[in-house]
Each structure stands twice: as structure tokens, then as C-alpha cells.
Amino acid sequence: MISLAGRDILHSWGKFVLTGIGLGLLIGVTLTMAGVYRGMVDDARALLDNSGADLWVVQQDTQGPYAESSSLRDDVVRSVLGLPGVARAANVTYLTMQVREGAGPGQNVGREVRAMIVGFEPGQPGEPGYLVAGRHITRSHYEAVVDVRTGFTLGQRISIRRHDYTVVGLTQRMVSSGGDPMVFIPLKDAQEAQFLKDNDAIRNDRARTAANPALNRPGVPGLLDAVLAAQTTARHVNAVLVQVQAGASADELAGTVRRWRHLQAYTRAEMEEI
């Protein structure tokens, strides 16, 4: 049988080679598609693992914060912390944008990197799980921890909207569901970057508010100042990350949030499905 097979191959050598190449390409494409799919799933799970959350509390009737936009007042976290079964809860923001290198000795000014900006509270859920170099953020403003895939280095200056940040730490395998590397900054800075308007828009809004007689009454001193202060304060976040106490049920806690807090809550299993 082996001799007959060898003779057949020798008789149709060209067809045998072409068939082998075709099968090799087919197997290669199949393995590549499987690898790409597994990589996307792994990146999505890395995003969930990095959050350190058992429960995601987001805006009602949304799939956020990763699948679609979600906006909450940042004082919602207090009502969530008061629920039975909650161990820790923290605000977090997510914003995908272009991050630009800042000016500095030996730096290529103007290079831009698409990244997911994560605003978190140091020591709370949402903080990068580990570092490969440098340190964690210790100041309340203008420090950043970046994924090594951004290409940024320790001590480098980067620009996010109107402010510059110093890279104080490097992490790895911290990517969004779309594969964009993450840049971690303090929560208040991230709130300003995402929700606060630019200076021209703020001036225009102030002029419109001052021209509104209902908001600028002569007999009510301080009313206009209070309204203007409310307009120029970034008091929103995208989600509240919740860690559940040992022995407590994440499903029951999610049901409580949906029923009594008029918000949407997702468990880890539900987030993986989304």
C-alpha cells in the first residue's frame, strides 16, 4: 500500500503539492481565527479582572460602562456603600481618546496614542492590579500609570486634554475590550477630562445663564454664582465598582440595587456575556 501511494504521489506530484499547500493554508486560517477570537476574549476578561469588582453599578437601562455610555452622579457611591453585603465601592470613569506626548528633553513631541483613560481612586477597586516598573499614583492630580503598549516611559510627560501628566508607573496587559492600552489617572482629573467643557464653551454658558432673568434675579444675591458653580463642576462618573462581602450573594445585591436605587447592576457573569 505504501508503495502504491508513493507511486501515485510521484505520478501526480504537482497536484499533491498544491493540495498540501491548500490544506496548510486552510488549517493556518482556522488556527489564526481561533487565536484572534481567544485573544479578544482574553483581553475582555483582563479588563474585568483589572477592575477588581464583583458588581458593576451603571446608569439605568444601559449596558455600560464598556458596551455603551453610562453617566452617574458621583455621590451615588454613598448609597451603594450603605447596602448590606457591600465590602467596598468606588467611582470609576472610562474614556477612550488620543493621548499625546508632552514636551520634554529627548522626547518626540506630538506622537499620539489611542488609549482608554481610566479614572480611579487610589487604593480602591479600579486601580491597576500590578506594576512592572515605577510606583502607584500617590498624588491627587497630574500623575499617570500607563500600560507598556502605549510606548510611554517612566518620567515622561503626556498630555490629556488641557493638562500634562507625569508617568510614574508602568503596568502590563491592561487593555480595553477593543485592545487599546490603558492609562490610569486620578479620578478628579478624569472627571474633568471627560465631563468638563472647554474654556470657550464655559464662557458662553456663563453668558447665557447671566442673561436668563430666572437665574439672575436682582433680589436673590448669590443665586447666579451658585448656578455657575454647578455648571462648571464635573460631578459625574461612568460606573461604581462594588466588591461583595464574603458569603454575600452578588445576584441578590444586584437585585437590591435595581429595585431600590433605580440603577442598573451587573454581576461578573453578566458582564462576561455583554
Secondary structure, 3 states (H helix, E strand, C coil): CHHHHHHHHHHCHHHHHHHHHHHHHHHHHHHHHHHHHHHHHHHHHHHHHHHCCCEEEECCCCCCCCCCCCCEECCHHHHHHCCCCEEEEEEEEEEEEEEEECCCCCCCCCCEEEEEEEEECCCCCCCCCCCCEECCCCCCCCEEEEEHHHCCCCCCEEEECCEEEEEEEEECCCECCCCCEEEEEEHHHHHHHHHCCCHHHHHHHHHHHHCCCCCCCCCCCCHHHHHHHHHCCCCEECEEEEEECCCCCHHHHHHHHHHHCCCEEEEHHHHHHC
